[in-house]
């Protein structure tokens, strides 16, 4: 019990940023995942010294960590892994291209077991202990050198737009046109006007930034035939309301951003002018806000038909330079409670709590496959650009980065995120650390466009090449970041060893660790390891 208590306290401290959203969630976020940490300790104790500590400790830790990481809420909560602590160790973290974050967890846990053996044995440990404890670290440093990141060249020039929204404005906006549209368009307009460098290939806004929705194929027909929203969510969307969503989206994007005046509603122009739009001349004359030849990517809610009901995807959409729209994937990992409704549909008090905090009752469903978009280069580069689209919480996980890299061809990852829920807490540092290891593990650059978090570009070595920090503070910054993203020199660059095998590496590592511990547990009366 004492181990469970201290593990819970440690996790509560680690997840302290949750106090900004739902403070009462801190208790289950600490107590429940701690069970899996304690399981690892129980398995370690069961070996009774029959397995070298520098081997037993990482095996026990990985069993608990992989279970904690992969099991869904409410029986666990992933987020943190020991290997994450190596995100800023360039001499070691390059080995993640071979064995990922879980491999780094093994390295650090093996070092812990080695140090424990030194203390217990008062420095007198066996050669095997030195090998098992220091060997993974030495191997990791070697792998970081012999399996380098891809050679890169200058890739697409991207404009990342960050309005620095506070969450109460996004959740409870009294004027969504002013706060969620006019402000980011003003930022986009100013940045495009000031650009005197190479052409911009892609303009990127963050998660669900457009104050409207798009309709997936068949939604309007389903609504007209009587398909509605779940009973617990509230009023149905009428067909005319869904039609209005689509018209508003066309007006805001194709009409204003792409300068197609036939798509602009007559009532919109005075509404924009009264809200301080800096781009009124362009809007009136039908001139585009976006630079010539640029594509536009934004997070947006997508209405879909799912299991006979109208539901939402936390999705994204790409508009090519000719204003052709392509739905570009959706979030595949839903945030427990905040997006995934399965935990609370029969608990009205939880529905009310979520409505009071987020301004909505979530009815999202997960995307089936990670989105990959292709967009042309606006300048002299003739190469087409291929990028995965990672939305917010997906940034925490391995598969959203590994799977599209494995599918290929892939030049870069684009992360669309909203982190204002947790203000300027360490949560934003965690998200950057996740992105850094994802860039290293997949050998691809990452460009992060956030509503309010840390907007930056990471190269395939995990180094920050550009960051939005107008006053030296990247958290909750407001502004735009115009950056050139490094991409592999070879357009057909294959996946890293880890990205190729991530889907089998994780279960295999967990299984082998468990077998090792069970084998030691069944060792009968064999002499205890001398360490």
Secondary structure as UniProt FT lines:
FT   HELIX           2..14
FT   HELIX           16..20
FT   TURN            23..24
FT   HELIX           25..46
FT   TURN            47..49
FT   HELIX           53..70
FT   TURN            73..74
FT   HELIX           82..86
FT   TURN            87..88
FT   HELIX           90..93
FT   TURN            94..95
FT   HELIX           96..120
FT   TURN            121..123
FT   HELIX           127..146
FT   STRAND          152..162
FT   HELIX           167..171
FT   HELIX           176..177
FT   HELIX           178..182
FT   HELIX           183..194
FT   STRAND          202..204
FT   TURN            207..208
FT   STRAND          213..215
FT   TURN            217..218
FT   HELIX           219..224
FT   TURN            225..226
FT   TURN            231..233
FT   HELIX           239..249
FT   HELIX           250..257
FT   HELIX           261..263
FT   HELIX           266..273
FT   TURN            274..276
FT   TURN            278..279
FT   HELIX           280..285
FT   TURN            292..293
FT   STRAND          295..306
FT   TURN            307..308
FT   STRAND          309..319
FT   TURN            321..322
FT   STRAND          325..330
FT   TURN            337..339
FT   HELIX           341..343
FT   TURN            344..346
FT   HELIX           348..358
FT   STRAND          371..375
FT   STRAND          385..391
FT   HELIX           392..396
FT   HELIX           399..407
FT   STRAND          412..417
FT   HELIX           420..422
FT   TURN            423..424
FT   HELIX           427..442
FT   STRAND          445..450
FT   STRAND          456..458
FT   TURN            460..461
FT   STRAND          464..467
FT   TURN            470..471
FT   TURN            475..476
FT   STRAND          479..488
FT   TURN            491..492
FT   HELIX           497..521
FT   TURN            524..525
//
